[in-house]
Amino acid sequence: MAVAALPGAALCAGPQALVCAGVAAAVVGVGLLAWGGAKLYDHIMKAEEAADEDLESTPDEGTCTSCGDRVKELEEEANVEQKTKGKTRHGEKDGGMDQADKDFDSLNPENVKPIQTTKGPGRTGTLPDGRSVTVRPGSSDGRPTLEIRNPGNGRGTEIRYNP
């Protein structure tokens, strides 16, 4: 008379023992698969985070060195930092809408088009490296904003301008 040696199958004896043992083994296997899946998920998430960091530090094709340098200068002037868990970094400068417009123009965007926002008229264009740049007279907190965003990964920088 055979008795299965797997947990949950100890009460199975005789011809049913193999069936019980098979079911118990399947349950253990699913548990291992779930554990392995969680580990696999963790590895995938870490790899994705590393890839996002690489995208931030790796210039896109056709990168304009001078516009990239100017973006870095603006970010330093505005003390841009990651303040939230989102994809956008934030900073602030003085000068209001006049300074926001000057900073927008200093980036020499291409294909500049006027836009209408709920806070008033703004402008949007494209940097030679493919990032979009937008200047607008208002934001969620009411201050004029210069926004630089990478359309490939959604990451960006917003600089708010104090009056």
Secondary structure, DSSP 8 states (H G I E B T S, - for coil): --B--STT-TT-BTTHHHHHHHHHHHHHHHHHHHHHHHHHHHHHHHHHHHHHHHHHHS--TT--HHHHHHHHHHHHHTT-B--SSSSEEEEEEESHHHHHHHHHHHT--EEEEEEEETTEEEEEEE-TTS-EEEEES--TTSS-EEEEE-TTT--EEEEEEE-
